[in-house]
Amino acid sequence: DTGVSQDPRHKITKRGQNVTFRCDPISEHNRLYWYRQTLGQGPEFLTYFQNEAQLEKSRLLSDRFSAERPKGSFSTLEIQRTEQGDSAMYLCASSYGRGLAGADTQYFGPGTRLTVL
Amino acid sequence: AQTVTQSQPEMSVQEAETVTLSCTYDTSESDYYLFWYKQPPSRQMILVIRQEAYKQQNATENRFSVNFQKAAKSFSLKISDSQLGDAAMYFCASASPTGNQFYFGTGTSLTVIP
């Protein structure tokens, strides 16, 4: 069990550029979550996958954001035409469960810190 | 929608003493799950304790216990025999049963004084 990993750990980009983050969940975990955390705030839920299916998208996830989880393994979160307001820590979490996902223990990665200049 | 409120941005406790962190929530769901997560400085967030709303018994994990008051929509965390390693940001969170809605509070920064 190597834990949830995220790549890159830090990303600095210029406004208007596209960025892509990767999350590798704990192997065998069938559920994967993306959150955004800004300074002084708690994580905000963005989206949730069960296997390869994206089951929920927050209204926070504008059209510039897209997430995928091909083959139900790793996941990518892409932000197109980045804005300064996108600067935040992007957290990924994974869990394993056969029942209701709300009961799962989520295991968090270290996050990717995005800075948009 | 659910909301989670943590009214104590910062708390401190003497080592070996007991501290209680407050959390209130609001939900229209009849069933839900409540969590306390710990985020140490520059480290990953980890689960401290979980409570299922339909269970009346308060959850306990070693030195960590909760006081779950469903009618008052209150979910406080008690840390007994505080240790230096307990110093962290603590987040209260709620989840819908299907897991498609997950809400965190703004966190309480806990300092443990040697």
HADDOCK unambig.tbl for C-alpha pairs under 7 A between the chains (distance, minus, plus):
assign (segid A and resid 40 and name CA) (segid B and resid 106 and name CA) 6.83 0.50 0.50
assign (segid A and resid 41 and name CA) (segid B and resid 106 and name CA) 4.65 0.50 0.50
assign (segid A and resid 41 and name CA) (segid B and resid 107 and name CA) 6.94 0.50 0.50
assign (segid A and resid 42 and name CA) (segid B and resid 91 and name CA) 6.90 0.50 0.50
assign (segid A and resid 42 and name CA) (segid B and resid 104 and name CA) 5.42 0.50 0.50
assign (segid A and resid 42 and name CA) (segid B and resid 105 and name CA) 5.50 0.50 0.50
assign (segid A and resid 42 and name CA) (segid B and resid 106 and name CA) 4.46 0.50 0.50
assign (segid A and resid 42 and name CA) (segid B and resid 107 and name CA) 6.09 0.50 0.50
assign (segid A and resid 43 and name CA) (segid B and resid 104 and name CA) 6.00 0.50 0.50
assign (segid A and resid 44 and name CA) (segid B and resid 103 and name CA) 6.72 0.50 0.50
assign (segid A and resid 44 and name CA) (segid B and resid 104 and name CA) 6.83 0.50 0.50
assign (segid A and resid 45 and name CA) (segid B and resid 102 and name CA) 6.03 0.50 0.50
assign (segid A and resid 45 and name CA) (segid B and resid 103 and name CA) 6.78 0.50 0.50
assign (segid A and resid 48 and name CA) (segid B and resid 100 and name CA) 6.60 0.50 0.50
assign (segid A and resid 56 and name CA) (segid B and resid 100 and name CA) 5.72 0.50 0.50
assign (segid A and resid 100 and name CA) (segid B and resid 97 and name CA) 5.73 0.50 0.50
assign (segid A and resid 100 and name CA) (segid B and resid 98 and name CA) 5.12 0.50 0.50
assign (segid A and resid 100 and name CA) (segid B and resid 99 and name CA) 6.85 0.50 0.50
assign (segid A and resid 101 and name CA) (segid B and resid 97 and name CA) 6.47 0.50 0.50
assign (segid A and resid 101 and name CA) (segid B and resid 98 and name CA) 5.07 0.50 0.50
assign (segid A and resid 101 and name CA) (segid B and resid 99 and name CA) 4.43 0.50 0.50
assign (segid A and resid 102 and name CA) (segid B and resid 33 and name CA) 6.38 0.50 0.50
assign (segid A and resid 102 and name CA) (segid B and resid 95 and name CA) 5.29 0.50 0.50
assign (segid A and resid 102 and name CA) (segid B and resid 96 and name CA) 5.51 0.50 0.50
assign (segid A and resid 102 and name CA) (segid B and resid 97 and name CA) 4.39 0.50 0.50
assign (segid A and resid 102 and name CA) (segid B and resid 98 and name CA) 5.14 0.50 0.50
assign (segid A and resid 102 and name CA) (segid B and resid 99 and name CA) 3.75 0.50 0.50
assign (segid A and resid 103 and name CA) (segid B and resid 33 and name CA) 6.33 0.50 0.50
assign (segid A and resid 103 and name CA) (segid B and resid 97 and name CA) 6.73 0.50 0.50
assign (segid A and resid 105 and name CA) (segid B and resid 47 and name CA) 6.94 0.50 0.50
assign (segid A and resid 107 and name CA) (segid B and resid 46 and name CA) 6.62 0.50 0.50
assign (segid A and resid 108 and name CA) (segid B and resid 44 and name CA) 6.15 0.50 0.50
assign (segid A and resid 108 and name CA) (segid B and resid 45 and name CA) 5.74 0.50 0.50
assign (segid A and resid 108 and name CA) (segid B and resid 46 and name CA) 6.86 0.50 0.50
assign (segid A and resid 109 and name CA) (segid B and resid 44 and name CA) 6.04 0.50 0.50
assign (segid A and resid 110 and name CA) (segid B and resid 43 and name CA) 6.58 0.50 0.50
assign (segid A and resid 110 and name CA) (segid B and resid 44 and name CA) 5.03 0.50 0.50
